Each structure stands twice: as C-alpha cells, then as structure tokens.
Amino acid sequence: MTARPANAHQARLLRLLRDGGPNSRAQLGDLVDLSRSKLAVEVDRLLETGLVVADGLAASRGGRRSHNIRLAPALRFLGVDIGATSVDVAVTNAELEVLGHLNHPMDVREGPVAIFEQVLSMAAKLRASGLAEGFDGAGIGVPGPVRFPEGIPVAPPIMPGWDGFPVREALSQELGCPVMVDNDVNLMAMGEQHAGVARSVADFLCVKIGTGIGCGIVVGGEVHRGTTGSAGDIGHIQVEPDGRPCACGNRGCLEAHFSGAALARDAEDAARAGLSPELAARLEASGKLTAVDVAAAAAAGDATSLDLIREGGNKVGQVIAGLVSFFNPGLVVIGGGVTGLGHTLLASVRTQVYRQSLPLATGNLPIVLGELGPAAGIIGAARLISDHLFSPA
C-alpha cells in the first residue's frame, strides 16, 4: 500500500468503508458533510489511488442509481497480539475481517529477538497459505507500557529485555511495511469497539485480566493513551498497604494480589496447605496450577477456588469503582485469559462497583465480559494500523 488519503475528507470516507463495508456514493453523502460535487471529486480521487474500487450498482433510491464503493479487496493487514504466555498472529482484509489466525505458546520473557523470529515465521506461514501476497501494514500489541507512537516498550514489568527495544522500526524493516505498536489492552479495547460488545459506546473502559492487569480507556470513540502512553496501567494501583511485593518493585499492587499469575500462586498455596482436595489433585497431576485449573475446580463446586475468585473480583472491583467514579464510562468490558473464571468473577466485580460508586455513575452502567476473546487483540491491532494508514500522510 503506497497511497494515503490526501485530506481529512478522504480519510473519513476510508474509515466509513472500513467500519461499515461497501456503500453507495449516495449513502456516503448522507454520512459526511460534503456537497454532492465535492463528494464525487474525493471519491474519484480515491478510486485513482487504488485504495477503493467500484463494486456494482447500489439499490435504487429513486432516480439515477448510484454505484457502490468498497475498499480495495487486495488490501491486507497483519495483526499481532503478543501476550505474556502466547503469540497470536492474523491476516485481515481492509474491513478487518480475520482471514487466517495462528496461535503459538511462548513466554514473553524469552525476549524480543526470539519472539519476533516466531512472529515472522507465523506471518510467513500465513503468506504461504495464499491469504496475502504481502502486508500493507502491521499492528503489534505488547503486554507492557509503550511510548506511542514511536513504538518502544518502556520498563515493562513482566517483559525483561524489552525496555527500549525499537519494535516498530525493527519489524517494519523485516516485514517491509508500515508498523504501529501499542499496549495490548488498548488493542483489546479497539477490537471490542470495532466488532464486539462496545460497538455502539463512545466512552468505556476495557479491563484485561491475564498474567497482568491493564485498562484500555476509550473517550469519545478514541483510545486515551495519556501524555507518554502509560494511561490505564491499573495493575499497579495499590489495593493493600504494605501488601505483597510486585514485579514493578512496589508492594500491594492489584496485579500482585489478583492476576493470572497471582491466582495460580494462591491456588498452589491452597493445594499444598490441604485446603482443596480438587486443586491438590490437579497440582499432583500436572505439577503446577493455572487460572484454567481454578476455573475448572470452581465449576466443579470447589469452595476454595470460588473463594479465591471472589476475593480477586472484590479487589478488581475496588479499583474499577474508583475509575467509574472518576471517569463515568458508559460500559465496562472485562476481558483477558482470566475471564474463563466467568460469572463468579463478574458478580464480585459488579458487587464492589455498584456498592462503592455513586448511583449517578452506576445507574445505567453495564459491566460485561468481552465478546471476542483472543480475536479482540488481533482485530484491534489491524484497526491500529488501518487508523494510521487511513489518515492523511
């Protein structure tokens, strides 16, 4: 993809076609504040760039029939979601529909060189499958703070060896296309906004509970990253004065008390202390426990596992209640690997938020699980790069 929109009107048209699919000139005219003649000029210029193509005649609205316009069907974006314990790589078309998706278990602590060798290998497999001749752009999510838009992780607590690594520059050279990098929870929020539970909400919070905890903040339909890119790092809000030590160097952080890693540790402690025969049996069988084991034990009625989930949900809810009072969102989305804990977790979070926040903030506030699961991050990554490319150069 060499062309870029020449002005804000063309950028607006491209994003409308991305988010709404093929549309007629007449219908596009209803959505943008342009005269018919000005709209025709901008659409014709986009057709000349090859970014959009004609797509047959539209349904008649009386009078002369309009032509449908769509984004070029050959456009391809690469979405990469790097988690703490796995890597997801997908190819999407220009409307951000996932055409192919690969997942590979991998520890982010192996460092950027090993991770990106795997990412490039997976991208090559997707190319070889015939889904893409090449990529017009790539979006990358990483589980730590990112200086945006330079695309550089900054002191990420669970990513040793990544501090200052030029992710955007390095991958752009390897892939031969523009690359944008962001925190993984921001991309989850963008994915749920594009194709998930937050499609019709302009102001919402998206909380990701996985190996760590983070929050995507969407204001007026746009991700709020803060001055340096660290907005939403709620995993390091203190919930216990002089509490457990955290990977960030402080004590009592939410992430140290409830996250995928903290829950696994607490479950193993409970199993070894004889508090849960169910967890003890699972620990003996596999040598370690994960949040998935806790979810399965809870589903089987294990009281200790249910208590661990409720206690963690209370702490998450305590932090979200403060955010709700401060921000007054229209929706709170809970996502990430630990959402396998399901409605037991959700009920605890809701109870704390509704109890602690003012009725004016919570009277119409849905707190829900995300719809897209792992796809949210890769769709959000494709959305990130398309937002960049569908902006005036």
Salt bridges, closest charged atoms under 4 A:
ASP19 OD1 - ARG18 NE 2.77
ASP19 OD1 - HIS194 ND1 3.38
ASP30 OD2 - ARG61 NH1 2.98
GLU42 OE2 - LYS38 NZ 2.78
ASP44 OD1 - ARG25 NH2 3.00
ASP88 OD1 - HIS101 NE2 2.68
GLU95 OE1 - ARG70 NH2 3.94
ASP107 OD2 - ARG109 NH2 2.86
GLU150 OE2 - ARG147 NE 3.69
ASP182 OD2 - ARG225 NE 2.80
ASP184 OD2 - LYS208 NZ 2.94
GLU240 OE2 - LYS315 NZ 3.55
GLU255 OE2 - HIS236 NE2 3.81
ASP266 OD1 - ARG244 NH2 2.90
ASP266 OD1 - ARG265 NE 3.44
GLU268 OE1 - ARG272 NH1 3.53
GLU278 OE2 - ARG282 NE 3.31
ASP293 OD1 - ARG282 NH1 3.59
ASP307 OD1 - ARG310 NH1 3.60
GLU371 OE1 - ARG199 NH1 3.62
ASP387 OD1 - ARG15 NH1 3.71
ASP387 OD1 - ARG18 NH1 2.63
ASP387 OD1 - ARG383 NE 3.54
